[in-house]
């Protein structure tokens, strides 16, 4: 008896991470993964599917451009519209909106191209971190996604310091230790700007991030913005390759995963194979 053909479905989604204990499913905890998987199981009338995600965000971290994939029987996918003449993707989005809570939304669904893997095919992830250094604090309507900082910050000094961290490096100084996990990453861009609303906004772009890396990178720059540390100090922390007690890991709520980038369809499988390989620094 032949196996039922499976299809891989790509999901594009966003969420307010305030009330979630992060992405990854955990017993007794409300998580984004469990919420979406349960919703899919209800709609598709199958066991809640396992989701593979581009970036496993921590508790309190938000996303507007998260990407995940799951496998489902092809006939189940084709049957989503029921008696409707809508395409399965459009029907799935409507039905998910009806079962998911208001703090998570799937805004895109499609059959993934051959070789696509939401995690390993990605070529970059882009995060934003937003801070208000206004003496009155963050605007009330932005309190869930903007960090209030009591001291004034110099965004030009912050960008100068951030630029010294870019490139292929061992980011052990900014990553939570995990046995057997590499901390070698390529930081493609790290800069700060002041928005028209007066907020400080970081753009942090890398091929991948290790646990707590972005929040530690932000924490290392704040003393420079305050004038308490020289521009060169975060780069000195990087070179030491060990966690520095003077680097604070900032609060999660200012952090948003905004984009996950992928190569052309014919390069997806090769990129996934490359990403699975253990990364090392080139010989000096």
Steps between C-alpha positions, in 0.01 A plus 500: 500500500648834391550780748275805486678781311610784728537870427717751685318823586677829565334735748576871540386637834524761771424519870502718807730303728388665825278217621702214351779299662694522175464305176593145601233271645545435874280291730256716693605820321324714242727515196468618141590158359240316706231758422548484124551124490179444696312733266629314196405165651146623562456631146670212319351234731838339554743472789644848566790513254861559597615847396851589388570869554757744366574657838405364843419825678519528880220584740373853444663545158273604211498420128355654186694291247535153654502197268418136576414182310312178565412180316146387421336237279439642154132404499456677835653817356280486191192442716540815712255712292221241536218598265654840438678577172777689680860378478616297803743774612232769512259268679764406757573863588132576553442192710812557710387856571184350645675268745818683598506755784542869421871513584610266220418514130602289202497738203647277230479132400625313195641167386873539555741466207709185473785503752348770723570483873376792710803479729792370298422659162503852645789726400428775752277611786431865569402624845408847624538626856328822607577724796350821634748723683237769559495598869127421513558145376358307205173617340207321667390332176854368444565368850489138379767535232722793611751497785500805729852623576559768760822650359536691169671301224732604215393291199803604292743367762288185527519438125876561498539235771255262335683516165815364667315176579402406144650216300575132563587462868469278803219669695545290816515824702141575398344152502357288778716191525354178360697177505615405150352810331718725286508874567656591165273732304521757222358833617411667171375834630457669836401865517292745702283791392261743661153481351268791427311406816819544699561132571840331475474211254760231438520289186683174564553272200688168505505163332378355831494583870583297809300512822462855645750640247298797377401616847862473617620695195256775593609488863865542401424815302292685761799601718658652188182694425499631856864608474613263776708281267716581195390406150757220490378324815241260346761380249738430789226293665455308173871424475506355853252226391347465845197649669576833662305580820489865394290411192132497589257282303223753442129428548333292227201721424697751289605227256315412178589244233410693186633298208641162400677492163533202266696439178349422161294181486770303319748581780281404798621141542867595466458776756335259746792257461752779555318627811503157660879483479697600812636851457861585578714810475764509223858431600693814598 
